[in-house]
C-alpha cells in the first residue's frame, strides 16, 4: 500500500519465542513506523520475496522436518496474507527465496547445502520440488565444514543463476533449462573467494557490470567484474569494519541504491550499518562511515521504495529501526524504532527487484 509516500512492509521472523509468523507494518512519510499486525501464521518465515506483479508473497520455513524445510505462497489481500500452498524446499533450513518473471522459484537451503527449484502458477500455487542442485566441498573455518547455500539470484533477462555458498567458500554458477525444468551447471561452475571469507549475499550494480559479494565471516565486500566473454573475475575487497576493530562480528546483509552511487552493509557484533560510496568509473568502494543500528544483531535491512529511508531488523533486541537517507551523501540519520518479535527480514509491498 502507498499513500502520500507511506509504505506498507512485511516482517519475516523466527517463531521460537513470541512471534507467530509474518507481520505487517507501515512506514510513514516522516520515517516513523506503525504496526498493523499479524498477517499470516507461519513457522520460521525468515526470508520473504514478492512476485514481480506484487500479487503474491513467498516465505521460507527455515526448518528441518524430515530433512527439508519448505516454501510457502500467500495471496496479498489488503492488510492480510491468504495462505495458498506449501512445498518442500529441497533441503534443510532454507534461508533465501526468489522468483523470476516466468514463475520459477529458487530456495537456498543452508544446512542442506543445496538449491531447490519449484514453480508457481498464475493462481499462486507452488509445484512440488522440480530439481535440486547439490553443492559439495568445504572451507577453512569451523563454519565451513560442508556446503551451506546462503542465497541465490536469477540474472536479469537470462536463464543464468548465481548462488553464494558460505560453506564451500564459493560462488556457484548454473543455468535454468526451462523446458526440462532443471538446474544445469555453467562453465566455469564456481569462483573461489578468499580463504575463510564465507560469501553470504550479493548486491548487483544497476549498470550490470559489477556484483558486490558480502562475505559474512571475514567481514569484507568483494567486487566481481564482467569480462568481454560474459564471465566474472574478482576485483578488490574492502573491510566492512572500522580500522582497528577487534571484537567479534559477522556481516549479514548488503544493498545498493538504485542510482548505483551508494552501498550499505549490516554488521552483527559491531551492530552498525557500514556506508560506502561507489566509484562510477571502476566500481571501487570508499568508506563513508558507520551508523549505529540502535539494536543488537542487525540481520536483513531494506531501502524504502522511494529510497528516502532505510529500515533495519535487529534480531536480538526485537526492534525495527528507521533511518532517513540523504540521497546526495549516502548518510543515514536515526528517526524512529518500534518493537517487533525476533525480526529477521524486511520486505516492502512495493519493493523493487534486486536488480
Secondary structure, DSSP 8 states (H G I E B T S, - for coil): -BSSS-EEEEEEE--SSS--EEEEEEE-TTS-EEEEEEEEE-S----EEE-TTSSEEEEEEEEEETTEEEEEEEEEETTEEEEEEEEE-SSSSEEEEEE-TT-EEEEEETTTTEEEEEEB-TTS-B-S--EEEE-----SSGGGSS--EEEEEE-TTSSEEEEEETTTTEEEEEEEETTTTEEEEEEEEEEE-STT--EEEEEE-TTSSEEEEEETTTTEEEEEEE-TTS-EEEEEEEESS-TT--S--EEEEEEE-TTSSEEEEEEETTTEEEEEEE-TTT--EEEEEEEE-SSS-EEEEEE-TTSSEEEEEETTTTEEEEEEE-TTT--EEEEEEEE-TTEEEEEETT-----
